[in-house]
Amino acid sequence: MDKKITNQLKEKYDQIGQDVETHLEGLLYSKPINYWDYIQTDALLNLQVPRTVLPDEMVFIMYHQINELLFKMILGEIRQVAEKDKVDTRLFTSKLMRISRYFDMLTSSFNIMREGMDVNQYNKFRTTLTPASGFQSAQYRKIEFASTELINLIDKRFRNTINRNSSYENAFEHLYWQAAGKDYKTGKKTYLLEVFEEKYKEEFIRFTRFYNKNNLWTKFKSLPKEARDDKALIEAMRHYDYTVNIKWVMAHYNTANHYLNIGGKTAEATGGSEWVKYMHPKYQKRIFFPELWTKEELENWGTNV
């Protein structure tokens, strides 16, 4: 074995108080890696558990599982920016474009849902999914928290009344997606929202404590002026913002409309949410990086799609 490699291995294991020879001896008994063990193919292919005998339900399940894997990839890219003390424009731009490509893939893949399931089958098996909803994707909520400041995720109706120094608890109660699960006249929450918060609320608040000062928007604003004026970086920021909050959202909206707007009558979502006003960007105006858009662009957000 090359002496340089041996020394590097020894140095590596010395740093964590381990004996390199013990680890090398272990290699004598380890099995060579193969594709199916590395990818965990058998486990992956057995994660689909349909609730009906309708074959297109499998399309629905696997599609959403693929989405969650892509969400995990996106969070991994954002974390690399968030955890770095000093971020240069090259790294920032590179990560943003990676994330945007993941969302481009998510956007185009909605055709799988829109054209890949029989409408009659969908409207039969969807009744067995109540009260579950894609609204309950915790990873997507984390992507939003990690992308921008909480004030930009507040329900548009309350955005001007919420103090930026408001407690996480108070801000959480006024996030835009609460509108999908709460009657603001009575304050009553749907079962959909109650169980979602029961499982994830504390985790979300812990998550936002870190990303409050380490989200993509705050990281961008902390860059030197020269970096903030970098055209490639600004374009990457705008591309990501538009891709997530208009293109992807509208692809999702149009797919939902394809299955839920039948005969001119809009069906209720499985979780009971008012999905039209929750999803369409023109109502909530979800914008991660508002200062990178003109006044006219902000006013017309989501109206020309």
Salt bridges, closest charged atoms under 4 A:
ASP14 OD2 - LYS10 NZ 2.90
GLU77 OE1 - LYS95 NZ 3.13
GLU77 OE2 - ARG98 NH1 3.00
ASP104 OD2 - HIS239 NE2 3.81
ASP104 OD1 - LYS247 NZ 3.89
GLU115 OE2 - ARG114 NE 3.74
GLU144 OE1 - ARG141 NH1 3.22
GLU149 OE1 - ARG164 NH1 3.19
GLU149 OE2 - LYS221 NZ 2.91
ASP155 OD2 - ARG157 NH2 2.81
GLU169 OE1 - LYS201 NZ 3.08
GLU173 OE1 - LYS182 NZ 2.98
GLU173 OE2 - LYS189 NZ 3.08
GLU173 OE2 - LYS201 NZ 3.15
GLU197 OE1 - LYS189 NZ 2.78
GLU203 OE2 - LYS142 NZ 2.45
ASP229 OD2 - LYS225 NZ 2.63
GLU297 OE2 - ARG238 NH2 3.14
